Amino acid sequence: MRIKDWDTNLKIRLFGEALMNITYWMFFPFLTIYFAKEFGKEQAGLFLIISQVFSVLANLMGGYFADRFGRKTMMVLASFGQGIAFILFAFSNSPWLEIPILGFICFAFAGVFGAFYWPASQAMVADVVEEKHRSSVFAVFYTSINIAVVIGPILGSIFYVNHPFEVLVAAGIVCIFLSLLLAKQTRETAPAYKMDTNEQAAKWFSPIIKQVRDYQIIFRDKAFLLYIIAGVLVALTFMQLDMILPVYITETIHQQEMLSIGSWSLSLDGEQVFGLILSENGFLVALFTIIITKWMTKYKERNVFIFSSIVYGFSMLVFGFTQSIWLFIIAMAIFTLAELMTAGIQQTFVSKLAPEHMRGQYFAAASLRYTIGRTVAPIAIPMSLWFGYQTTFIILALFAFFSGFLYYVMFKQAETKVIEKVELS
């Protein structure tokens, strides 16, 4: 499906969200560095965990709110709220004011508003796009995000490092602009909402309790439970891209020559190096996702999952035992390979594992891999203070290697489950 044939809502969103994502990625990767400097590694890790807990709760409620109050309504309110949070964040660390704790509170609120925005945005695509075209539309939005991941950190290493106040204000203005654009130029796509009698008597937190109860399916399916646990360990490794890596690289590299040609040389500091490798990750994802996904379909799913975990672990070891810009670049290429190996087969595997009448619950529960991983990942920052960087990276590598073992056990359980189904039929 070509972009020119898209619904007007989606065309407007593609433009507005691309602009928002670029400005967001100009500063987001560097916030861990900021919080670690202001609060110390131990307290910064705790604060980041707390902020993720709030985002998780907001995400659980976001889908319900999108159905209850409408996609457009939630997207307009969420983007406007996020814009205000970014502007207040900017003033908390400005030439006139310096209150780091206010900055953290604004960051947490921005995360909550972001968690409200995305379920509504995903539902809007399903509302206006035929099922046969949805994958291609989602792919375009996914590519747009990865282009922002390439451009944003490069711009951030140039502008945010020297002008954080101005960049945060610009990000807030862009979010508010997106809010106004959505309010004026898009239409509501959600079907009319009908509240049942049970819901009328329910409390505001009932959607959270309901969805938590739905996750009990993972405790009844051993293979799926192993998939969740292994996925959490992988996510714990993957999420370090925004957690320990920026802090580690900034402290490791102060000013290092990357390239020298005759009398000309290029030197980068730690924040610029981190911006470079983060852009590398986004560039490689945008460029090679389809190619590597096709390549991985030639192998057994079990081997792909296990080898991906091993590659993740190896990349952590390379990161932890180097102080060279070029080795950081190589480590990121290895890290990205591990990411792309399973990018195209995870959802397919869940659909195979799930009973047909329970696929919705299985897919919802599968998101726990990232939810729990994102919540626990900040613990690596204080771990580097307790154990040192090298030991922390070794522990992260061991988590990744252990996830590979769990995937092996999981596939054994899945094979047993398939055999039992065949015997019952």
C-alpha positions as CSV (number, residue, x, y, z in Angstrom):
1,M,0.0,0.0,0.0
2,R,1.6,3.3,-1.1
3,I,1.7,6.3,1.2
4,K,-0.3,8.4,-1.3
5,D,-3.2,5.9,-0.8
6,W,-3.1,6.2,3.0
7,D,-5.9,7.7,5.1
8,T,-5.4,11.4,5.7
9,N,-5.0,10.7,9.5
10,L,-2.0,8.5,8.8
11,K,-0.3,10.9,6.5
12,I,-0.6,13.7,9.0
13,R,0.7,11.4,11.8
14,L,3.6,10.2,9.7
15,F,4.8,13.8,9.3
16,G,4.2,14.9,12.8
17,E,5.5,11.9,14.6
18,A,8.7,11.9,12.4
19,L,9.4,15.4,13.5
20,M,8.6,14.5,17.1
21,N,10.8,11.4,17.1
22,I,13.8,13.2,15.7
23,T,13.7,15.9,18.4
24,Y,13.0,13.2,21.1
25,W,16.1,11.2,20.1
26,M,18.2,14.3,20.2
27,F,18.1,14.3,24.0
28,F,16.6,11.0,25.2
29,P,19.8,8.9,24.9
30,F,21.7,11.4,27.0
31,L,19.3,11.6,29.9
32,T,20.8,8.6,31.7
33,I,24.1,10.5,31.7
34,Y,22.4,13.6,33.1
35,F,20.6,11.7,35.9
36,A,23.7,9.8,36.8
37,K,25.7,13.0,37.1
38,E,23.0,14.8,39.1
39,F,21.9,12.0,41.5
40,G,24.7,9.5,41.4
41,K,24.5,6.1,39.8
42,E,22.7,4.3,42.6
43,Q,20.0,6.9,43.0
44,A,19.7,7.4,39.3
45,G,19.1,3.7,38.7
46,L,16.4,3.7,41.4
47,F,14.7,6.8,40.0
48,L,14.7,5.3,36.4
49,I,13.1,2.1,37.8
50,I,10.4,4.1,39.5
51,S,9.7,6.1,36.3
52,Q,9.3,2.8,34.3
53,V,6.9,1.4,36.8
54,F,4.6,4.4,36.3
55,S,5.0,4.0,32.5
56,V,4.0,0.3,32.8
57,L,0.9,1.2,34.7
58,A,0.0,3.9,32.1
59,N,0.6,1.4,29.3
60,L,-1.8,-1.1,30.9
61,M,-4.5,1.6,31.0
62,G,-3.7,3.2,27.7
63,G,-5.5,0.6,25.6
64,Y,-8.6,0.9,27.7
65,F,-8.6,4.7,27.5
66,A,-8.1,4.6,23.7
67,D,-11.3,2.5,23.5
68,R,-13.2,4.4,26.1
69,F,-12.4,8.0,25.2
70,G,-11.3,7.6,21.5
71,R,-8.0,7.4,19.6
72,K,-7.8,11.0,18.6
73,T,-8.7,12.3,22.1
74,M,-6.0,10.3,23.8
75,M,-3.3,11.2,21.2
76,V,-4.1,14.9,21.4
77,L,-4.0,15.0,25.2
78,A,-0.9,12.7,25.4
79,S,1.2,14.7,22.9
80,F,0.1,18.0,24.5
81,G,0.9,16.7,28.0
82,Q,4.3,15.4,26.8
83,G,5.1,18.8,25.3
84,I,4.3,20.6,28.6
85,A,6.5,18.0,30.5
86,F,9.4,18.6,28.2
87,I,9.2,22.4,28.5
88,L,9.1,22.2,32.3
89,F,12.0,19.7,32.1
90,A,13.9,22.3,30.1
91,F,13.3,25.0,32.7
92,S,14.3,22.7,35.6
93,N,17.8,22.7,34.0
94,S,18.1,26.2,32.6
95,P,20.3,29.3,32.9
96,W,17.7,30.6,35.5
97,L,16.8,27.5,37.4
98,E,18.5,24.2,38.4
99,I,16.2,21.6,40.1
100,P,17.2,18.1,39.0
101,I,14.4,16.4,40.9
102,L,11.8,18.5,39.0
103,G,13.5,17.4,35.8
104,F,13.1,13.7,36.8
105,I,9.4,14.2,37.7
106,C,8.9,15.9,34.3
107,F,10.7,13.0,32.6
108,A,8.5,10.5,34.4
109,F,5.3,12.4,33.4
110,A,6.6,12.5,29.8
111,G,7.0,8.7,29.9
112,V,3.4,8.3,31.2
113,F,2.0,10.5,28.4
114,G,4.0,8.6,25.9
115,A,2.5,5.3,27.2
116,F,-1.0,6.8,26.8
117,Y,-0.2,7.9,23.2
118,W,1.1,4.7,21.6
119,P,-1.8,2.2,22.2
120,A,-4.2,4.8,20.7
121,S,-1.9,5.4,17.7
122,Q,-1.6,1.6,17.0
123,A,-5.4,1.2,17.3
124,M,-6.0,4.0,14.9
125,V,-4.0,2.2,12.2
126,A,-6.1,-0.9,12.8
127,D,-9.3,1.3,12.5
128,V,-8.5,2.8,9.1
129,V,-6.3,0.2,7.3
130,E,-7.5,-3.1,5.9
131,E,-5.9,-6.1,7.5
132,K,-3.9,-7.1,4.4
133,H,-2.2,-3.7,4.3
134,R,-1.5,-3.2,8.0
135,S,1.9,-4.9,8.1
136,S,3.2,-2.5,5.4
137,V,1.8,0.5,7.2
138,F,3.3,-0.5,10.5
139,A,6.6,-1.1,8.7
140,V,6.7,2.4,7.4
141,F,6.1,3.9,10.8
142,Y,8.8,1.5,12.2
143,T,11.2,2.6,9.5
144,S,10.4,6.3,10.3
145,I,11.3,5.7,14.0
146,N,14.6,4.1,13.0
147,I,15.5,7.0,10.7
148,A,14.9,9.3,13.7
149,V,17.2,7.0,15.8
150,V,19.9,7.6,13.1
151,I,19.4,11.4,12.8
152,G,18.4,12.3,16.3
153,P,21.5,11.2,18.3
154,I,23.9,12.7,15.8
155,L,22.1,16.1,16.1
156,G,21.9,15.6,19.8
157,S,25.7,15.1,20.1
158,I,26.1,18.4,18.4
159,F,23.3,20.5,19.8
160,Y,21.9,18.9,23.0
161,V,25.4,18.5,24.6
162,N,26.0,22.2,24.4
163,H,22.4,23.6,24.4
164,P,20.2,21.2,26.5
165,F,17.7,23.9,27.4
166,E,17.0,25.0,23.8
167,V,16.7,21.4,22.6
168,L,14.2,20.4,25.3
169,V,12.1,23.5,24.6
170,A,12.1,22.7,20.9
171,A,11.0,19.1,21.7
172,G,8.2,20.4,23.8
173,I,7.1,22.9,21.1
174,V,7.1,20.1,18.5
175,C,4.9,17.9,20.7
176,I,2.4,20.7,21.3
177,F,2.5,21.3,17.5
178,L,1.7,17.7,16.9
179,S,-1.2,17.9,19.4
180,L,-2.7,20.9,17.6
181,L,-2.2,19.2,14.2
182,L,-4.0,16.1,15.4
183,A,-6.8,18.2,16.9
184,K,-7.4,20.3,13.8
185,Q,-6.6,17.9,10.9
186,T,-7.6,14.4,12.0
187,R,-10.9,12.7,12.8
188,E,-11.9,10.2,15.4
189,T,-11.7,6.6,14.2
190,A,-12.8,4.7,17.3
191,P,-16.2,2.9,17.1
192,A,-18.9,4.1,19.5
193,Y,-18.1,2.9,23.0
194,K,-20.8,1.1,25.0
195,M,-20.3,0.7,28.7
196,D,-21.7,-2.5,30.2
197,T,-23.3,-2.6,33.6
198,N,-20.3,-4.3,35.3
199,E,-18.0,-1.5,34.0
200,Q,-20.3,1.2,35.3
201,A,-19.7,-0.1,38.8
202,A,-16.0,-0.6,38.3
203,K,-13.3,1.6,39.8
204,W,-10.8,3.6,37.7
205,F,-8.1,1.0,38.3
206,S,-10.2,-1.9,37.1
207,P,-8.6,-2.1,33.7
208,I,-5.2,-2.7,35.3
209,I,-6.5,-5.5,37.5
210,K,-8.3,-7.1,34.6
211,Q,-5.2,-7.1,32.4
212,V,-3.0,-8.4,35.2
213,R,-5.4,-11.3,35.7
214,D,-5.3,-12.0,32.0
215,Y,-1.6,-12.7,32.4
216,Q,-2.2,-15.7,34.6
217,I,-2.1,-17.7,31.3
218,I,1.7,-17.6,31.5
219,F,1.7,-19.7,34.7
220,R,-0.4,-22.5,33.1
221,D,1.7,-22.9,29.9
222,K,5.3,-24.0,30.8
223,A,6.7,-23.3,27.4
224,F,5.2,-19.9,27.2
225,L,6.4,-19.1,30.8
226,L,10.0,-20.0,29.7
227,Y,9.6,-17.8,26.7
228,I,8.7,-14.9,28.9
229,I,11.5,-15.4,31.4
230,A,14.1,-15.8,28.6
231,G,12.7,-12.8,26.9
232,V,13.0,-10.7,30.1
233,L,16.7,-11.7,30.3
234,V,17.3,-10.7,26.7
235,A,15.4,-7.4,27.2
236,L,17.5,-6.7,30.3
237,T,20.5,-6.9,28.0
238,F,18.9,-5.0,25.1
239,M,17.6,-2.2,27.3
240,Q,21.2,-1.3,28.3
241,L,21.4,0.6,25.0
242,D,19.7,3.5,26.9
243,M,20.9,2.7,30.4
244,I,24.5,1.7,31.2
245,L,26.1,2.1,27.8
246,P,25.8,5.9,27.6
247,V,27.1,6.3,31.2
248,Y,30.0,3.8,30.5
249,I,31.0,5.3,27.2
250,T,30.9,8.9,28.6
251,E,33.1,7.9,31.5
252,T,35.5,5.8,29.4
253,I,36.1,8.2,26.5
254,H,36.9,11.8,27.3
255,Q,38.4,12.9,24.0
256,Q,39.7,10.3,21.6
257,E,41.0,10.6,18.0
258,M,38.8,8.6,15.7
259,L,40.3,9.3,12.3
260,S,43.5,11.1,11.0
261,I,44.3,12.0,7.4
262,G,47.5,14.1,7.1
263,S,47.1,17.2,9.2
264,W,43.4,16.7,9.6
265,S,42.0,14.6,12.4
266,L,38.6,13.9,13.9
267,S,38.3,13.6,17.7
268,L,35.2,12.7,19.6
269,D,34.2,12.8,23.3
270,G,32.2,10.2,25.1
271,E,28.7,11.7,24.5
272,Q,29.5,12.1,20.8
273,V,30.7,8.5,20.5
274,F,27.5,7.3,22.1
275,G,25.5,9.3,19.7
276,L,27.5,7.8,16.9
277,I,26.9,4.2,17.8
278,L,23.3,4.8,18.6
279,S,22.8,6.2,15.2
280,E,24.7,3.2,13.8
281,N,22.2,0.9,15.5
282,G,19.2,2.8,14.0
283,F,20.9,2.8,10.5
284,L,21.6,-0.9,10.6
285,V,18.1,-1.7,11.8
286,A,16.5,0.4,9.0
287,L,18.9,-1.1,6.4
288,F,19.1,-4.8,7.2
289,T,15.8,-5.8,9.0
290,I,14.2,-7.3,5.9
291,I,17.4,-8.9,4.7
292,I,18.3,-10.6,8.0
293,T,14.7,-11.6,8.6
294,K,14.6,-13.5,5.3
295,W,18.0,-15.0,6.1
296,M,16.9,-16.3,9.5
297,T,13.8,-18.0,8.0
298,K,16.3,-20.6,6.5
299,Y,17.2,-21.9,10.0
300,K,15.2,-23.6,12.8
301,E,13.6,-21.1,15.1
302,R,15.2,-22.8,18.1
303,N,18.7,-22.2,16.7
304,V,18.0,-18.6,15.8
305,F,16.7,-17.7,19.3
306,I,19.6,-19.5,21.0
307,F,22.3,-18.0,18.8
308,S,20.8,-14.5,19.1
309,S,21.2,-14.8,22.9
310,I,24.8,-15.9,22.5
311,V,25.5,-13.0,20.2
312,Y,23.9,-10.5,22.6
313,G,26.1,-11.9,25.4
314,F,29.2,-11.6,23.2
315,S,28.4,-8.0,22.4
316,M,28.2,-7.2,26.1
317,L,31.7,-8.7,26.7
318,V,33.1,-6.6,23.8
319,F,31.6,-3.4,25.1
320,G,32.8,-4.1,28.7
321,F,36.4,-4.8,27.7
322,T,37.2,-2.0,25.3
323,Q,38.0,1.7,25.4
324,S,38.4,2.1,21.6
325,I,35.9,4.0,19.4
326,W,36.3,1.5,16.6
327,L,35.7,-1.5,18.9
328,F,32.6,0.2,20.2
329,I,31.4,0.5,16.6
330,I,32.1,-3.2,16.1
331,A,30.4,-4.2,19.4
332,M,27.3,-2.2,18.3
333,A,27.2,-4.0,14.9
334,I,27.3,-7.4,16.8
335,F,24.6,-6.1,19.2
336,T,22.4,-5.1,16.3
337,L,22.8,-8.4,14.6
338,A,21.5,-10.1,17.7
339,E,18.5,-7.7,17.7
340,L,17.7,-8.3,14.1
341,M,18.0,-12.1,14.2
342,T,14.7,-12.5,16.1
343,A,13.0,-9.3,15.0
344,G,10.9,-11.0,12.4
345,I,10.1,-14.3,14.0
346,Q,9.1,-13.5,17.6
347,Q,5.4,-12.7,16.8
348,T,5.2,-15.7,14.5
349,F,6.5,-18.0,17.2
350,V,3.9,-16.6,19.7
351,S,1.1,-17.2,17.2
352,K,2.3,-20.8,16.8
353,L,2.5,-21.4,20.6
354,A,-0.9,-19.9,21.4
355,P,-4.2,-21.7,21.1
356,E,-6.4,-20.1,18.4
357,H,-9.0,-18.9,20.9
358,M,-6.4,-17.3,23.2
359,R,-4.1,-15.6,20.8
360,G,-5.0,-12.1,22.1
361,Q,-4.1,-13.1,25.7
362,Y,-0.8,-14.7,24.5
363,F,0.2,-11.6,22.6
364,A,-0.7,-9.3,25.5
365,A,1.3,-11.5,27.9
366,A,4.2,-11.7,25.5
367,S,4.7,-7.9,25.9
368,L,5.7,-8.6,29.5
369,R,9.2,-9.5,28.2
370,Y,9.8,-5.8,27.4
371,T,7.7,-4.4,30.2
372,I,9.6,-6.3,33.0
373,G,12.9,-5.9,31.2
374,R,12.5,-2.2,30.8
375,T,11.6,-1.9,34.5
376,V,14.5,-3.9,35.8
377,A,17.2,-2.7,33.3
378,P,18.2,0.5,35.2
379,I,19.6,-1.7,38.0
380,A,22.7,-2.1,35.9
381,I,23.6,1.5,36.6
382,P,24.1,1.1,40.4
383,M,25.6,-2.4,39.7
384,S,28.5,-0.7,37.9
385,L,29.1,1.3,41.2
386,W,28.9,-1.8,43.3
387,F,30.9,-4.3,41.1
388,G,32.7,-2.1,38.5
389,Y,31.9,-1.9,34.8
390,Q,33.7,-5.1,33.6
391,T,31.9,-7.3,36.2
392,T,28.6,-5.7,35.4
393,F,29.0,-6.4,31.7
394,I,30.0,-10.0,32.5
395,I,26.8,-10.4,34.5
396,L,24.8,-9.0,31.7
397,A,26.5,-11.4,29.3
398,L,25.7,-14.3,31.6
399,F,22.0,-13.3,31.7
400,A,22.0,-13.4,27.8
401,F,23.8,-16.8,27.7
402,F,21.3,-18.2,30.3
403,S,18.4,-16.9,28.2
404,G,19.8,-19.1,25.4
405,F,19.7,-22.1,27.7
406,L,16.1,-21.3,28.6
407,Y,15.2,-21.0,24.9
408,Y,16.6,-24.5,24.4
409,V,14.4,-25.9,27.3
410,M,11.5,-23.9,26.0
411,F,11.6,-25.5,22.6
412,K,11.7,-28.9,24.2
413,Q,8.6,-28.0,26.2
414,A,6.9,-26.7,23.0
415,E,7.7,-29.9,21.1
416,T,6.1,-31.9,23.9
417,K,3.0,-29.6,23.8
418,V,2.7,-30.2,20.0
419,I,3.0,-34.0,20.5
420,E,0.3,-33.9,23.2
421,K,-2.0,-31.9,20.9
422,V,-1.6,-34.4,18.1
423,E,-2.2,-37.4,20.4
424,L,-5.4,-35.7,21.8
425,S,-6.7,-35.0,18.3
